[in-house]
Amino acid sequence: METIRLPYPVPYYAQIASPELAESIFVHGMNPIHDPRWAESGAETAQEYAYWVERACGVACLKMCVEAAGGEKRPLIEWARLGLARGGYLIRQKEDGSVHEVGWLHRTLAEMARDAGLRAESKPASLDDIPAYLRQGQMVIASVSYEAGDDRLDITQQGGHLMVVIGADCVDGRPQAFYVNNPSGRRAELQAGARLTRERFAPAYSGRIITVGRAA
């Protein structure tokens, strides 16, 4: 077994201000406006914070990557506002008038990373491609189902959530597990540096990533 790690630390940020409340908010339905640390997110009101709690995975990943590369430090909701202003959070209106939230556009997140001075590219990738990027010192923002980050859930979908891949366990070059910073991890062991087996990761993976690295 070979363990691949990035040659620099990647800070962990949850998509909520109090990571220890992830179980209460995401599983048990606690209203995020009662998060005592909501103002640390950069939101102007508890209501603004609560709106982004379920939607901030993309910018939480962006914040982790930018700061890992020595870039600027912005509050989470400030990143969300910047992305929204660029049309990076896609919301579509259906013919019946209902609203469908598609989520964060990978190309916009990559553009925001480049604007912050990093190298970044949105692309398709197989699971077996990911270790090569890690070996090159690149972080990988992977599109997976949020279910992969809760070991009590079955995997029923691919994509819809983003995590930062910071390492991998490989046998003969093939990844057997990935180490991730998961912004919606329900418990501490599923948040910073969480180890997800290939069997858990693969059915949740959409086949799309954003590679992010330090500028040359």
C-alpha positions in Angstrom: 0.0 0.0 0.0 1.3 3.4 -1.0 -0.1 6.5 0.6 0.1 9.7 -1.5 -0.2 13.0 0.3 0.0 16.6 -0.8 3.4 18.2 0.1 1.6 21.0 2.0 -1.3 21.2 4.5 -4.8 22.0 3.4 -6.9 23.8 6.0 -10.4 22.4 6.8 -13.5 24.6 6.5 -17.0 23.3 6.9 -20.0 24.8 5.0 -21.3 25.7 8.5 -19.8 27.9 11.1 -19.8 25.3 13.8 -18.6 21.9 12.4 -19.6 20.2 15.7 -23.2 21.0 14.9 -23.2 19.2 11.5 -25.1 16.2 12.8 -27.7 18.5 14.5 -28.2 20.7 11.4 -27.9 18.2 8.5 -29.4 15.1 10.1 -31.7 16.2 12.9 -33.0 19.4 11.3 -31.7 22.1 13.6 -32.4 25.5 12.2 -29.0 27.0 11.2 -30.1 30.5 12.5 -29.5 29.0 16.0 -25.8 28.3 15.2 -24.1 30.6 17.8 -21.2 31.2 15.5 -23.1 32.1 12.4 -21.6 35.6 12.2 -18.1 34.1 11.7 -19.3 33.0 8.3 -19.3 36.5 7.0 -23.1 36.6 6.6 -24.9 39.8 7.4 -27.8 38.1 9.0 -28.6 34.7 10.5 -31.1 34.2 7.7 -28.4 34.8 5.0 -26.2 32.3 6.8 -29.0 29.7 7.0 -29.7 30.1 3.2 -26.1 29.1 2.3 -25.7 26.3 4.9 -27.0 23.7 2.4 -25.4 25.4 -0.6 -21.9 26.4 0.4 -19.9 23.2 -0.4 -18.4 24.6 -3.5 -17.1 27.8 -2.0 -16.0 26.0 1.2 -13.8 23.8 -1.1 -12.6 26.9 -2.9 -11.7 28.6 0.4 -9.7 25.6 1.5 -7.7 25.4 -1.7 -7.0 29.2 -2.0 -5.7 29.3 1.6 -3.7 26.1 1.2 -1.9 27.9 -1.7 -1.2 30.9 0.4 -3.9 33.0 -1.2 -6.3 35.5 0.3 -8.5 34.7 3.3 -12.1 35.6 2.8 -15.1 34.6 5.0 -17.2 31.8 3.5 -20.3 33.8 2.7 -18.2 36.5 1.0 -16.9 33.7 -1.4 -20.6 32.7 -1.9 -21.6 36.2 -2.8 -18.7 36.6 -5.2 -19.7 33.3 -6.9 -23.3 34.2 -7.0 -22.5 37.6 -8.6 -20.6 35.8 -11.4 -23.5 33.5 -12.1 -21.6 30.6 -10.6 -24.5 29.2 -8.6 -27.0 28.0 -11.1 -30.8 28.2 -10.5 -33.2 27.2 -13.2 -36.9 27.9 -13.4 -39.0 25.1 -14.7 -42.0 25.4 -17.0 -44.4 24.9 -14.1 -42.8 27.8 -12.3 -41.0 25.8 -9.7 -37.3 26.4 -9.1 -34.5 23.8 -9.6 -31.2 24.5 -8.0 -28.5 23.0 -10.1 -25.6 24.1 -7.8 -22.1 25.4 -8.3 -20.7 25.6 -11.8 -17.3 24.0 -11.8 -15.9 26.3 -14.5 -16.8 29.3 -12.3 -15.2 27.9 -9.3 -12.1 27.3 -11.4 -12.2 30.8 -12.7 -12.4 32.2 -9.1 -9.4 30.1 -8.1 -7.4 31.5 -11.0 -8.5 35.0 -10.1 -7.1 34.3 -6.7 -3.7 33.4 -8.2 -3.9 29.6 -8.5 -3.8 27.2 -11.4 -7.2 25.6 -11.8 -9.1 23.6 -14.4 -12.5 21.8 -14.5 -12.3 18.5 -16.3 -13.6 14.9 -16.4 -11.4 12.3 -14.7 -11.6 8.6 -13.8 -10.9 7.5 -10.2 -7.6 6.1 -11.4 -6.6 9.6 -12.7 -6.8 11.3 -9.4 -3.6 10.0 -7.7 -1.5 11.5 -10.6 -2.8 15.0 -9.8 -2.0 14.5 -6.2 1.5 13.4 -7.1 1.9 16.6 -9.0 1.0 18.6 -5.9 -2.5 19.5 -7.1 -5.5 19.5 -4.9 -8.6 17.8 -6.4 -12.1 19.1 -5.8 -14.3 16.1 -6.6 -18.0 16.0 -7.4 -19.6 13.3 -5.3 -22.8 12.6 -3.5 -23.0 14.0 0.0 -24.0 10.5 1.0 -20.4 9.4 0.7 -19.6 11.5 3.7 -22.1 9.8 6.0 -21.3 6.1 6.6 -24.8 5.3 7.6 -26.3 6.2 4.3 -26.6 4.1 1.1 -25.3 5.8 -2.0 -28.3 6.6 -4.3 -26.8 9.3 -6.6 -23.7 10.6 -8.2 -22.5 14.2 -7.7 -24.3 17.1 -6.2 -21.7 17.8 -3.6 -18.0 18.8 -3.6 -15.1 17.6 -1.4 -11.4 18.3 -1.6 -9.2 15.2 -2.1 -5.9 15.6 -0.3 -4.5 12.1 -0.5 -5.0 8.5 -1.5 -4.0 5.0 -0.6 -2.9 3.1 -3.7 -2.0 -0.5 -4.6 -0.2 -0.9 -7.9 -1.1 2.7 -8.7 -4.8 2.2 -8.3 -6.5 4.1 -5.5 -8.1 2.0 -2.8 -9.2 4.9 -0.6 -9.2 8.7 -0.7 -8.5 11.2 2.0 -10.9 14.2 1.8 -11.8 17.4 3.5 -15.5 17.1 3.4 -17.3 20.4 4.1 -20.5 18.6 5.1 -19.1 15.7 7.1 -21.6 14.8 9.8 -19.0 13.9 12.5 -15.4 14.9 13.2 -14.0 11.7 11.7 -15.9 12.4 8.5 -14.7 16.0 8.1 -11.0 16.9 8.0 -8.9 14.2 6.4 -11.7 11.7 6.3 -10.8 8.3 4.7 -13.3 7.1 2.2 -12.8 3.7 0.7 -13.0 3.2 -3.1 -16.1 1.1 -2.5 -17.7 4.1 -0.8 -16.4 6.8 -3.1 -16.8 5.2 -6.5 -20.6 4.9 -6.7 -21.0 8.5 -5.4 -18.5 10.0 -7.9 -19.8 11.9 -10.9 -16.5 11.7 -12.9 -15.9 15.4 -12.7 -13.1 17.2 -10.9 -11.5 20.6 -10.5 -7.7 20.5 -10.2 -6.2 23.3 -8.2 -2.6 24.0 -7.7 -0.2 26.7 -6.7 0.8 29.0 -9.5 4.2 28.4 -11.0 
